[in-house]
Amino acid sequence: MSIHDERNSSPWKSYYGPNYGYVQEQYELYLQDPNLVDPSVRELFVRWGEPPSEFVTESVIDSASNGSSARASLIGNNIQLDNHLIQKVVAAHQLMLNIRRYGHLGADINPLDLSPKADTKLLEPKTFGLTKQDLEAIPASLIWNNAPNTISNGWEAILRLREIYARSAAYEFTHIHDEQEREWLFKQAESGSFPAPLSAREKEALLERLLQVEMFENFIHKTFVGQKRFSIEGLDMLVPVLDEIVRTVAHDGAQHILMGMAHRGRLNVLAHVLGKPYETIFSEFHHSPNKALESAKNLNYGWTGDVKYHLGADRAVREGETVRANITLANNPSHLEFVNPVVEGYTRAAQENRTAPGYPKQDLHAAVTICVHGDAAFIGEGIVAETLNFNNLDGYRNGGTIHIIANNRLGFTTNSNDSRSTHYASDLAKGFDLPIVHVNADDPEACLAAVRLACEYRLRFNKGFVIDLIGYRRYGHNEMDDPEGTQPLMYKVIRNHPTVSTLYANQLVEKNVMTKEQVEGLRNKTADVLQQAYAAMKAKEGKRPKREKAEGFIVPEDVKTSVPIEQLREINLEMLNRPEGFNEYSKLQRILQRRAVSLNDGEKVDWAHAEALAFATILADGTPIRMSGQDSERGTFSHRHIVLNDNVTGEKFSPLHYIPQAKASFAIHNSPLSETAVLGFEYGYNVFSPETFVIWEAQYGDFANVAQVIFDQFISAGRAKWSQKSGIAILLPHGYEGQGPEHSSARLERFLQLSADNNWTVANLTSAAQYFHLLRKQAKMLGSENVRPLVLMAPKSLIRNPRVADHGVEFSEGSFKPVLPQFSLTEAKAQRDKVKRLVLGTGKVMVDLEEAMSSGTPADYEWLRTARIEQLYPFPQAEVERIIKLFPNLEEIVWIQEEPKNMGSWWYMEPKLHALAPSKVKVGYIGRQERASTASGHQSVHVREQQEIISTTLNGQPFESNIVRG
């Protein structure tokens, strides 16, 4: 028992009348000498402290003294009580608390009944020295504040509580911090009126759905022998549970229901919750190109599972009333729980109105998230904890996610005792203040009761809820698996265990809700529907339509991104305004006020200022922006300051919320210390809201390592796998400045390795104007057919490097250039004929090179020309080829980089440069040697290596040794 639980279970509020007077009297003795009171009472004071002072009314005293065997007498205002009786009352109250806290240990929540029996002695009266007679002598209201009128004494109260907390739905609520929420949950669980019982019609509909779920799986199993389907069998109730959530939250006003789940049971959910036709699903099995290796692509063929083609579902809530909600089942690779933050992002996007300046306006009830988890994955994958942490964060909360643990007590072929250290798979959720109900998947009505409680809790308190749906897995990990080699005892029981539809049908027949003939009629009806769908599919064999390509508008690659200088100056001045009375940090004020003249002739705009101007003009174009990352408001390098903090009050203010030119919302959030979940969230937000410019910024580029699954499975491949378009922008600070192996490299090579099929843009910029234009270009591409994510190697020290700053004319008349030649493209032929070496590179090293060359004269380097590759992918082949052809006497094309040879861009660029180089022109490399670690941990070594890279590039000697060893 935690200290928190004990404090939340303080018994004083349950005592009044003679009992309360006795407690006060005993506490006065305890203050004189603890040994003067009985040990059991002394323990109460030690554990819970002083009982609060309270006026004891005559009516309350009368009420409490009417117990059948209570021995009390009232003499004026003095209360005398049997010391033995009050000890029994205290013990009975502790027993009640234990039943609430530990009753789940004795609950009937395991359909196979294979788990070892838990020790439930803490739920027994004898553990507290109580007998039946003792409890019968105590009024029920003294120990149970929710006791119904039909319960008269403590014995009846304890029996009823044991029944409530030890049935097929078990509750864990004592960890909830908020007393109002906790008491509400206890009241609902202990109330005879919650949830409302199912009508006969609802019971029949529930049985019909269970038959559909089971017979759909059986039909596929027999018709398409040997093909994987990751069946739901053993957790059939998952589908009716989802049905009930959809019906309830839609009735409560949700317009969007966003779902994430892994592969197990996915086909059944697609068929019965999203309404994907049987015929389509059978067609996918029948036409599978490799029936031995059924792929995720086939499981998601067509519109279903793709956010763009979400299904509108009509649900009858009451007779004569119909509500409409869009249900989306998110695409998910086999990385199980990594879809969780993605659907959380969907939901936040669906809840927000971004059409006005300022932060978006959020309606928590406009959309609801449902996450279906595996039991081993919920506790085993860290992404779950990262996502649960969104629960109460301003930038990520969504009013509560309904979590369902599809608990089949196995992870692949691993037993629970090998896959978790906790008692329950759901225990992780306790740390995030989420109520938990464990429910037996073989008790359909208990499952629906849990759903109604979860939905009502979310509606009332805007918080999440966990339903631990405990069942089993009828087959192996897939239908070609033989599970008896790893779980022989479990599968011996499963072979003889009736399905939930059989159990429920028998129950309804026994209770005269339905007849056997009616049940058989439902079976025949379901079988006919499945057979007709299969026949229709066979009749269309050979006529399967191709997947249609989504239509959309195309934005030209040379889209105009410049902004008239007068407009820029107007916006710039507006961004310098502050609210009356705002106390700006004096040092920061001086820095930002310099921006007032930066667009004047002869002045320059630095990186952070260029970004602010880009954001402001994008908002002026009517495009909403959402940005998040660790310290993004200020900027990792204390450069952005797009949100200001009052130096006296601490209140926040962002100029972008108040500039009169803005026509859309601007949201910026400092994120939790997470990369995977936050990036997944932002990706999901952008996919659901493609018109929003969503930006995620890593604190340092190498932190993106942690989010590799999101890059690999969603951002780089989502379009190829699912036709799922995204225009998310990723900022990854990158550059070698002697900071050691960490915080130097954003692992540029990994993003280039993932580049194909025009799947994204990878850039490494060296100019503030380039950054301005690329951001504006990305924003203009949003929602178009050719939109793609942007991965930007953002600068660190270059942020304040004067060589990166640009004149205002570059913003008002320029555009983004994939390649920046550091020479005039129109220079005289005589000058071009002297060039022997062309140096190409990207990022900070090219600025270092320019700085080194600035110490010489043009004549010193007439044999050399340099060009910066600002856009690495898609590779700007035409631009590079045009530059190479300018120099007829070229002898060497050199790629220069600061990263080790096996990292950075070299292995990506080498074959491309060889393909473009004239036959007699060498292609070479200047940079660090191959290494396992990204950078040296010694500043002196770094400086020496960096100097050698530059000097080797500029020494004018024939190209021989090209590896810097430090």
Secondary structure, DSSP 4 states (H G I P E B T S, - for coil): --HHHHHHT-SGGG--HHHHHHHHHHHHHHHH-GGGS-HHHHHHHHHH-SPPP----HHHHHHHTTSTT--EEEETTEEEE-HHHHHHHHHHHHHHHHHHHHGGGG----TT--SPPP--GGGSGGGGT--HHHHHTSBHHHH-TT--TT--BHHHHHHHHHHHHTSSEEEE-TT-S-HHHHHHHHHHHH-TTSSPPPPHHHHHHHHHHHHHHHHHHHHHHHHSTT------TT-TTHHHHHHHHHHHHHHTT-SEEEEE--STTHHHHHHHTS---HHHHHHHHHT-S-TTS--HHHHT-SSTT-GGGPEEEEEEEETTEEEEEEEEE----SSGGGGHHHHHHHHHHHHEE-SSSSSPEE-TTSEEEEEEEEHHHHHH-HHHHHHHGGGG-TTT--S-EEEEEEE-SEETTEEHHHH-SSSSTTGGGGGGT--EEEEETT-HHHHHHHHHHHHHHHHHH---EEEEEE---SS-SSTT--GGGT-HHHHHHHHTPPPHHHHHHHHHHHTTSS-HHHHHHHHHHHHHHHHHHHHHHHHTTT-PPPPPPPP-----TT------HHHHHHHHHHTT---TT----HHHHHHHHGGGGTTSTT-EE-HHHHHHHHHHHHHHTT--EEEEETTTTT-TTS----SEE-TTT--EE-GGGT-TT--S-EEEEEPPS-SHHHHHHHHHHHHHSTTSEEEEE-SSGGGGGGGHHIIIIIITTHHHHH------EEEEE---SS--STTT---HHHHHHT--TT--EEEE---HHHHHHHHHHHHHHTTSTT---EEEEE-SGGGG-TTT-EETHHHHT----SEEESS-TT--HHHHHT--EEEEE-THHHHHHHHHHTTS-GGGGTTEEEEEE-EEES--HHHHHHHHHT-TT--EEEEEEEEETTSTTHHHHHHHHHHHS-TT-EEEEEEEPP-SSSS-S-HHHHHHHHHHHHHHHHS---S---EE--
